Amino acid sequence: MTTVTDTTARHAVRKVRLRGERSPLASVGLHLTLIVASVIAVFPVLWVLLTSLKPAKYATTTDFFRETTFVNYTNLIRDTEFLNWFANSAIIAGLSTLIGVFVSATTGYAVSRFRFPGKRGLMWTLLITQMFPVAVLIVPIYNIMSSLGLLNQPAGLVITYLTIAVPFCAWMMKGFFDTIPREIDESGEVDGLTPFGTFFRLILPLAKPGLAVTAFYFFITAWGEVAYASAFLVGDENLTLAGGLQKFVNQYGAQWGPMTAASVLIAIPAALVFLFAQKHLVTGMSAGAVKG
């Protein structure tokens, strides 16, 4: 009797274990799907990289490894204002990221922790401003920057990027701060810290994932944005990378060699920032969505 019972129990455990296992066919299908998705994701990047290494006469062909050369990169750096564009983008993206992280973090913390007159209105304002597309905002922001004398100035573009990115990042940081126990703030008060001291010394070190996501968002927004950069900046020496790329396209055709070489060089800083922040991205985005 005991033997029958043990055998039945073993069969039951085996069936339960097998239910969580995939069949060979399902496993093959899953791996094929992942392979196809990976190829689709990598193919455009690989195409741009290989095209940047081809002479102009083979730019629109599939002869990727025929007469491989770095002439597109040398001509780009030597014959264009690429280095100026790169420097302008680095300055604007760097300032936007630093100021944007500070403003978003302090705003998110204030909304998360304190009660003050106009709090609900501020939260609604942050939410509503995210609903307007670029096409609607670009004209009024252009007029404001023109009246302030900030057109064709890096400061004007930095303020613009803060305008469009801070509302979203402040909401995200609020959700992240909501997950940090208030007892930490209370312990800071007991130790004699001011609200600013508590924020900078106790809360911010715990908010690194959220700060990393916010910094990444600001950097990518400022680094690759086209519409505002093209409208607010003129002159080859004042353009950002996004605006400079348009110089390689005209009504008669496109200079694929320099344009693909520039695209590869533009992608490197963004990839480095992503690699630096990736360990915090999932944690920061998921935590910020808990109590948005």
MITOR-963304 format. One line per field, with one value per residue (C-alpha): residue number from 1; x, y, z; residue in three letters; chain. Coordinates in Angstrom, 1 decimal. Layout:
BEGIN
num = [NUM;...]
c1 = [X;...]
c2 = [Y;...]
c3 = [Z;...]
residuo = [ala;...]
cadena = [A;...]
This chain:
BEGIN
num = [1;2;3;4;5;6;7;8;9;10;11;12;13;14;15;16;17;18;19;20;21;22;23;24;25;26;27;28;29;30;31;32;33;34;35;36;37;38;39;40;41;42;43;44;45;46;47;48;49;50;51;52;53;54;55;56;57;58;59;60;61;62;63;64;65;66;67;68;69;70;71;72;73;74;75;76;77;78;79;80;81;82;83;84;85;86;87;88;89;90;91;92;93;94;95;96;97;98;99;100;101;102;103;104;105;106;107;108;109;110;111;112;113;114;115;116;117;118;119;120;121;122;123;124;125;126;127;128;129;130;131;132;133;134;135;136;137;138;139;140;141;142;143;144;145;146;147;148;149;150;151;152;153;154;155;156;157;158;159;160;161;162;163;164;165;166;167;168;169;170;171;172;173;174;175;176;177;178;179;180;181;182;183;184;185;186;187;188;189;190;191;192;193;194;195;196;197;198;199;200;201;202;203;204;205;206;207;208;209;210;211;212;213;214;215;216;217;218;219;220;221;222;223;224;225;226;227;228;229;230;231;232;233;234;235;236;237;238;239;240;241;242;243;244;245;246;247;248;249;250;251;252;253;254;255;256;257;258;259;260;261;262;263;264;265;266;267;268;269;270;271;272;273;274;275;276;277;278;279;280;281;282;283;284;285;286;287;288;289;290;291;292]
c1 = [0.0;2.8;4.6;1.6;1.1;4.8;4.7;1.5;3.1;6.3;4.2;2.2;5.4;6.8;3.7;3.8;7.5;6.9;4.1;6.6;8.9;8.8;8.5;11.4;9.3;8.3;12.0;13.1;10.3;11.3;15.0;14.2;12.0;14.8;17.3;15.1;14.3;18.1;18.9;16.2;17.5;21.2;20.8;20.3;23.2;25.5;24.4;25.3;28.6;29.6;28.4;30.6;33.6;32.8;33.9;31.3;30.9;29.8;27.6;24.3;25.4;25.8;29.6;30.4;33.9;35.1;37.8;37.2;38.5;38.3;38.2;34.7;35.8;38.9;37.0;34.2;36.6;38.9;36.4;33.3;32.5;31.8;34.1;32.3;28.9;30.2;31.4;28.1;26.1;28.3;28.0;24.2;23.6;25.9;24.3;20.8;21.6;23.2;20.5;17.7;18.6;18.9;15.5;13.7;15.1;14.3;10.8;10.0;11.2;9.2;6.0;6.6;7.3;5.8;2.3;2.1;-0.4;-0.7;0.7;-2.2;-2.0;1.7;1.2;-1.5;0.7;3.5;1.1;-0.6;2.6;3.5;0.5;1.6;3.6;6.7;4.8;2.5;5.2;8.0;6.4;5.5;8.9;10.6;8.9;9.8;13.4;13.5;12.1;14.7;17.6;18.4;18.1;21.3;22.5;23.3;21.4;18.2;18.4;19.2;16.2;14.0;15.1;14.5;11.0;10.1;11.9;11.6;7.8;8.2;11.3;9.8;6.8;9.1;11.4;8.3;7.2;10.7;10.9;7.5;9.1;11.8;10.5;9.7;11.4;14.7;13.6;12.5;15.9;17.6;15.5;16.3;20.0;19.6;19.7;17.8;15.4;18.2;20.7;18.3;17.7;21.4;23.0;20.3;17.8;19.9;22.3;19.3;17.9;20.8;18.7;16.1;18.8;20.5;17.3;16.7;20.2;20.0;16.6;17.9;21.1;19.4;16.8;19.4;21.9;19.6;16.9;16.4;13.4;14.3;18.0;17.3;14.9;16.8;20.4;21.8;25.3;27.6;29.7;26.6;24.8;24.5;25.1;21.5;21.4;24.7;23.6;21.1;23.9;24.6;21.2;19.8;17.3;19.7;20.7;22.6;26.2;25.9;29.6;30.0;26.5;26.9;30.4;28.9;26.0;28.5;30.5;27.3;26.1;29.3;28.7;25.0;26.2;28.7;26.1;23.8;26.5;27.2;23.6;22.2;22.5;20.2;17.7;15.4;15.3;14.8;12.0;10.2;10.5;9.4;6.2;5.1;3.4;3.4]
c2 = [0.0;2.3;1.5;2.3;5.6;6.6;5.7;7.7;10.7;10.5;10.4;13.4;15.4;14.4;15.6;19.0;19.4;18.5;21.1;23.9;22.5;23.4;20.9;20.6;22.1;25.1;25.6;25.6;28.1;30.4;30.3;31.0;33.9;35.4;34.9;36.6;39.5;39.9;40.0;42.6;44.7;44.5;44.6;48.4;49.2;46.8;48.2;51.7;50.6;48.7;51.5;54.0;51.8;51.8;54.2;56.5;54.5;51.5;53.4;52.1;48.6;45.4;45.2;45.8;44.4;45.7;48.4;48.9;52.3;54.9;57.8;58.7;59.3;61.3;63.5;64.0;65.3;67.2;68.8;69.5;71.2;67.8;68.4;71.7;70.0;67.3;69.8;71.8;68.6;67.5;70.9;71.1;67.5;67.7;70.9;69.6;66.4;68.0;70.7;68.4;65.7;68.3;70.0;66.7;65.1;68.1;68.5;64.9;64.8;67.9;66.5;63.1;64.3;67.7;69.2;72.8;75.1;74.5;70.9;69.4;72.1;71.5;67.8;68.4;70.9;68.4;65.8;68.0;69.5;66.0;65.8;68.5;67.3;69.0;70.5;72.4;73.6;74.6;77.9;79.4;78.3;79.8;83.1;83.1;82.3;85.0;87.6;86.6;86.8;83.1;82.0;80.5;80.2;76.9;78.2;78.5;74.9;73.7;75.6;74.1;70.5;71.1;72.4;69.2;66.6;67.8;67.2;63.5;63.0;64.8;62.4;59.4;60.6;61.2;57.6;56.5;58.6;57.2;53.8;55.1;54.8;58.0;56.7;57.6;61.3;61.1;59.6;62.5;65.0;63.2;63.5;67.3;67.4;70.0;68.9;69.7;67.7;64.8;64.9;65.1;62.9;60.2;60.1;60.7;57.8;55.5;57.0;56.1;53.9;56.6;59.2;57.0;56.6;60.4;61.2;58.7;60.2;63.7;62.8;60.9;63.7;66.4;64.3;63.1;65.8;67.3;69.6;72.2;72.1;72.7;75.6;77.4;77.1;78.4;78.5;75.5;76.4;76.5;73.4;70.3;66.8;66.2;69.5;68.9;65.5;67.4;69.0;65.7;65.5;67.8;67.9;66.2;63.2;62.2;61.9;58.4;58.0;61.0;60.7;57.0;57.8;60.6;58.3;55.8;58.4;59.9;56.5;55.9;58.4;57.3;53.6;54.5;56.3;53.3;50.9;53.1;53.3;50.0;48.2;50.9;51.3;48.3;49.0;52.7;52.5;49.7;51.6;54.9;53.2;51.7;54.9;57.3]
c3 = [0.0;0.9;-2.3;-4.4;-2.6;-3.1;-6.8;-7.2;-5.5;-7.6;-10.8;-9.6;-8.8;-12.2;-14.0;-12.1;-13.0;-16.7;-17.0;-16.6;-19.2;-22.9;-25.6;-28.1;-30.8;-28.6;-27.6;-31.2;-32.1;-29.2;-30.2;-33.9;-32.9;-30.8;-33.6;-36.1;-33.7;-33.0;-36.7;-37.4;-34.5;-35.5;-39.3;-39.7;-37.4;-39.2;-42.5;-41.5;-40.1;-43.2;-45.5;-43.7;-44.7;-48.4;-51.1;-52.5;-55.8;-53.8;-51.2;-52.5;-53.3;-51.3;-51.9;-48.2;-48.2;-51.5;-51.3;-47.5;-46.5;-43.7;-46.1;-45.1;-41.5;-42.4;-44.9;-42.3;-39.7;-42.0;-44.5;-42.4;-39.1;-37.5;-34.5;-33.8;-34.1;-31.7;-29.2;-29.4;-28.8;-25.9;-24.2;-24.7;-23.7;-20.7;-19.4;-20.1;-18.2;-15.2;-14.7;-15.7;-13.2;-10.4;-11.2;-11.7;-8.5;-6.3;-7.9;-7.6;-4.0;-3.0;-4.6;-3.0;0.6;1.3;1.3;0.1;-1.6;-5.3;-5.1;-7.0;-9.6;-10.1;-10.5;-13.1;-14.9;-15.1;-16.5;-19.0;-20.5;-21.6;-23.9;-26.4;-29.4;-30.7;-33.7;-31.3;-29.0;-31.4;-32.5;-29.1;-27.7;-30.7;-30.1;-26.4;-27.2;-29.8;-27.4;-24.8;-27.4;-26.9;-30.5;-31.9;-28.4;-26.6;-23.5;-25.5;-26.5;-23.0;-21.6;-24.4;-23.5;-19.9;-20.8;-22.6;-20.4;-16.8;-16.5;-17.4;-15.4;-12.3;-12.4;-12.7;-9.8;-7.7;-8.2;-7.3;-4.1;-3.1;-2.8;-0.3;3.3;5.0;8.1;6.5;6.3;10.0;11.0;9.3;11.2;14.5;13.6;13.1;9.3;7.4;4.6;2.1;4.1;4.3;0.6;-0.5;2.2;2.8;-0.1;-3.2;-2.5;-2.4;-5.6;-7.9;-10.2;-10.7;-11.2;-13.8;-15.8;-15.6;-16.7;-19.6;-20.7;-20.7;-22.5;-25.3;-25.6;-26.0;-28.0;-30.8;-31.0;-34.4;-34.6;-32.0;-32.9;-36.5;-35.8;-33.1;-34.4;-37.7;-39.2;-39.6;-36.6;-34.3;-35.3;-33.2;-34.6;-35.5;-37.4;-39.0;-40.5;-42.6;-44.5;-46.2;-47.7;-50.4;-53.2;-55.6;-53.4;-50.2;-49.3;-47.8;-46.9;-44.6;-43.3;-42.2;-40.8;-38.8;-37.6;-36.3;-34.4;-33.0;-31.7;-29.7;-26.8;-26.6;-26.4;-23.7;-21.6;-22.0;-20.9;-17.9;-16.8;-17.9;-14.6;-13.1;-16.0;-15.3;-11.5;-12.0;-14.6;-12.7;-9.3;-10.9;-12.3;-8.9;-7.6;-10.5]
residuo = [met;thr;thr;val;thr;asp;thr;thr;ala;arg;his;ala;val;arg;lys;val;arg;leu;arg;gly;glu;arg;ser;pro;leu;ala;ser;val;gly;leu;his;leu;thr;leu;ile;val;ala;ser;val;ile;ala;val;phe;pro;val;leu;trp;val;leu;leu;thr;ser;leu;lys;pro;ala;lys;tyr;ala;thr;thr;thr;asp;phe;phe;arg;glu;thr;thr;phe;val;asn;tyr;thr;asn;leu;ile;arg;asp;thr;glu;phe;leu;asn;trp;phe;ala;asn;ser;ala;ile;ile;ala;gly;leu;ser;thr;leu;ile;gly;val;phe;val;ser;ala;thr;thr;gly;tyr;ala;val;ser;arg;phe;arg;phe;pro;gly;lys;arg;gly;leu;met;trp;thr;leu;leu;ile;thr;gln;met;phe;pro;val;ala;val;leu;ile;val;pro;ile;tyr;asn;ile;met;ser;ser;leu;gly;leu;leu;asn;gln;pro;ala;gly;leu;val;ile;thr;tyr;leu;thr;ile;ala;val;pro;phe;cys;ala;trp;met;met;lys;gly;phe;phe;asp;thr;ile;pro;arg;glu;ile;asp;glu;ser;gly;glu;val;asp;gly;leu;thr;pro;phe;gly;thr;phe;phe;arg;leu;ile;leu;pro;leu;ala;lys;pro;gly;leu;ala;val;thr;ala;phe;tyr;phe;phe;ile;thr;ala;trp;gly;glu;val;ala;tyr;ala;ser;ala;phe;leu;val;gly;asp;glu;asn;leu;thr;leu;ala;gly;gly;leu;gln;lys;phe;val;asn;gln;tyr;gly;ala;gln;trp;gly;pro;met;thr;ala;ala;ser;val;leu;ile;ala;ile;pro;ala;ala;leu;val;phe;leu;phe;ala;gln;lys;his;leu;val;thr;gly;met;ser;ala;gly;ala;val;lys;gly]
cadena = [A;A;A;A;A;A;A;A;A;A;A;A;A;A;A;A;A;A;A;A;A;A;A;A;A;A;A;A;A;A;A;A;A;A;A;A;A;A;A;A;A;A;A;A;A;A;A;A;A;A;A;A;A;A;A;A;A;A;A;A;A;A;A;A;A;A;A;A;A;A;A;A;A;A;A;A;A;A;A;A;A;A;A;A;A;A;A;A;A;A;A;A;A;A;A;A;A;A;A;A;A;A;A;A;A;A;A;A;A;A;A;A;A;A;A;A;A;A;A;A;A;A;A;A;A;A;A;A;A;A;A;A;A;A;A;A;A;A;A;A;A;A;A;A;A;A;A;A;A;A;A;A;A;A;A;A;A;A;A;A;A;A;A;A;A;A;A;A;A;A;A;A;A;A;A;A;A;A;A;A;A;A;A;A;A;A;A;A;A;A;A;A;A;A;A;A;A;A;A;A;A;A;A;A;A;A;A;A;A;A;A;A;A;A;A;A;A;A;A;A;A;A;A;A;A;A;A;A;A;A;A;A;A;A;A;A;A;A;A;A;A;A;A;A;A;A;A;A;A;A;A;A;A;A;A;A;A;A;A;A;A;A;A;A;A;A;A;A;A;A;A;A;A;A;A;A;A;A;A;A;A;A;A;A;A;A;A;A;A;A;A;A]
